[in-house]
Amino acid sequence: MSQQTTGLGIDIGGSGIKGAPVDLVSGEFLRDRLKILTPEHADPAAVAEIVGEIAAHFPETGDYPLGVTFPGVVQGGVVRTAANLDKSWVGTDARALFAEAAGRPVRVLNDADAAALAENRYGAARNVDGTVLLTTLGTGIGSALVVDGRLVPNTEFGHLEIGGHDAESRASSGAKEREGLSYHDWAKHRLQRYYRTVEDLVWPDLIVVGGGVSRKAHKFLHHLDIRTPIVPAELRNTAGIVGAALSAAEV
């Protein structure tokens, strides 16, 4: 049986649902991605309809399993948390729902986990042995852990309690914007404490920083004084789609 070299990934976010076919050798898109705005009432039926629409837009991938990211904890295809989507998602068998909508087998995984898989295979963490921690700095803080190339799914290090606060409420880029912090102050007084706490818990060999703010990594990473090498993600906003496609292909 020949190795699958093409896949389809769909990345569900609070503001948009995006999908594209992926070259699994290079990690690059084979066609321009299709993005559809996430509906205001993003309940399972509404999102499943969009997933089916995006899958149908790329008929050349119809013979392959579909990978879908979800912004929450996913266990065995079942959604356990849904902070930025309709609460009716909790307990939903997303894998079965999307498989029916798309007419093909589906793998569903957490969005940060998908990004970590992509960075591990194609991006900033490729050829790195040991433990890699990926954090996505956005409205909250997503996290993912890859150990010797194997994903440890559904870590929630953004919700560590640090100094009596939920970590992401103080250290996310959303908190930076909300409080009007400079990059220097955000890094020195918020991120540094966060990363020092996490590195003492999991002792990573590398930390990869993703999320939209990673485009401006040169403005804040050099202010951090931590022992772990820390670098910006390379795939940026393509990582979720690429990691989803990769995950589905390798089930």
N, C-alpha and C positions, 0 to 999 in steps of 0.2 A: 504493500500500500504506500503510495507516494505521500510525502509530507505536504500538508496544506500550506500554501504560500500566500493565500489571500483570505481576508476576513472582513467582517463588518462589525463596527463598534458604534454604539449609541450611548451618549453621555447625558443623563438627566440632571438638570440643575434647577435651582429655584426660579431663574429668569428665562432660561432657554433649554431646549432639547435639541441636541446636535448629533449628527451621524455622518459617517463616511466609510467607504471601503479602504482597507489598509493593506499595503504590501508588508507581509509579515517577515520578509527578509531584511528590509531596510527600515521599517517602521514609518514609512511615508504614506500619505494619502494617495490613492490612485485616481480619485476624482475630487472636485471641490465638495466640501462638506455641505450638508443641508441643515439649516437651523430653523426651528419653529419655536415661537415664543411659548413658554409654559403658560397654560391657561390660568386664569385668576383662581378658579376653584380646581386645583390640581389633584382631583380625586383619582383613584385607580382607573376607572373607565375612561376618563378624559385623557390621561397620560398614555394608556394602552393604545388608544386610537391613534395618537401621534406616533408612537413607536411603530405601529403597523404601517403608517403612511411613509415614514422614513425608510423602513425596510423595503417597501414596495418601490421606492424611488431608485433603488440600486438592485435591479433584478439579476444582474450578473453575479451577485453573491448568494443567490437563492439556494444553492446546494450546500452552503456552509452554515454551521451554527452561528447564532447571533449573540454577541456580548453586549450587555447593558449595565451601565453604572447607575447606582442609586445613592443619593445623599443621606445615608443613614446606615445603621447596622443591618446586615443581611446574613441570615444563617440558613443554609440549605435552601436558598431561594426565597425564604420568607422574611419579610421586612419586620424589624423589631423596633426601630426608631425612625421618626420622620420629622425632624425639627423644622424644616423649611417647606414642607408640603402638607397636604391635608392629613389630619390625624387619622382618617379612616384607612391610611396605608398600614398602620401598625397591625400586624397579624395577617396581612395579605400575602398570599402565595404569588409573588411577583413573577417567578419563573413560569408558572403555569399560565398566568394572565398574559404575559408577553408572548409566550409560545403560541397561544391561541390567536393572538392578534397578528403575529408575524408569519404564522404557518410554518414554523421550523423550531428545532431545539434552541434553547436559550440558556445562557449562563448569566446570572445577576450577581454583582459584587459591589461593595462599597466604592465610592468614587476615589477616595484617597488610595485605597488598595490598588485600584486599576492604574492610577498614576505611578505608583511605586513599581508595579510590574513593568510599565513602559520605560521608566527611567533606568531600571535594572538591566533591561535587555538592550535598549538603544541610546540611553542618555547619560546623565551625570554619574550614575552608579554602575555602569557597565564595567565588567572586569574587576569589580571590587569584591574581595573576599570578606567574610565575616558578617557583621551586623550593620545594616543600613537603615537609618530612620529617615523617612520622608515626612515633612510637615507642610501643609498647605495653609498659608496665611491669607485669610480673607475675612468675610463677615465673622467667622469663627476660626477655629484651628482644627484642621483635619490631620490625621496621622496614619502612618502605615509603617510596618516593620518587615524587612526582608532579611532572612538569615541564611547565608550561603546559597542565595538564589531562590529560597523558598519563602513564600509569603506567610506571615502570621496574621490571619485576618482579623478585622474588626477591633483594632486597638482604638482607644478613645482618649489619647493623651492630651487632647485639647481641653478635657474636662477634669484634669487633675486639680485638686484643691491646693493652692499655693497662697500662703499668707491669708487664709480665710476666704479666698475668692476663687471662683471657677476660673481656671487659667485663661481661657479664651476671652473672658469678659475684660481682662486687663491687657493681654498681650497680642491679640489679633490685630490685623491691619484695620479692621472695623473699629476697634477701640482707639487706635491711633487717630483715625479720622474724626471719630466722635468727640474725642477730647482735644483735638487740635495739637497733637504732639509733633515735635520735629523728628526727623529720622534719627538724629543723635540721641534725643531723650528717650524715644521709643526703644531703641536698641539697648542703651545703657541701663535703663531703669525698668524695662518691662521684658524685652526678649532675653536679655542676659540671665535674669533670674529664672525665666521659664526653661531655657535650654540647659542651664546648669542643673536644674532639678531633674529634667528628663535624662540627661546623660549620667547622672548618678543612679538612676533606676535601671537603665538598660545597657549602659556602657557601649554605645555604638562606635563603629569604626569610621563611619561617615554620616553626616547629616546633610540631606538635600532639602532645600527650601523651595517650595512651589507656591502656587497661587499667583494671582495677577500682580502682586507687589514684587514678585521675584524679578520682574523686568527692571526694577530699580535696585537690585541687590547691591550695586556699587555704592549706594547711598547709605547703607546701614550695616552690611555684614562685617565690614572692617572695624566697626566700633565694638564688636563682641569680643569678650575675653573668656573663651571657653577652651577646654583641652581638645575637643573633638574637631577635626577638619569639617568645615561647613561650606557648602557651595550652592549656587543657584541651580534650579532644575533647568534642563536643556529643552525638553519638549514643550514646556509651558502649556498653552491652552489646547494642544493636541493630545496631551498625555492620557486623558480619560478615555477618549475614543480608541486610541492605539492600545492601551492596556486592556480595554474591554474585548477588543477583537482578538488580542493575543490570548487572553484567558479562555475565551470560548473555543479557540482552536486547539488548546492544549489540554482540554478536559479528558 
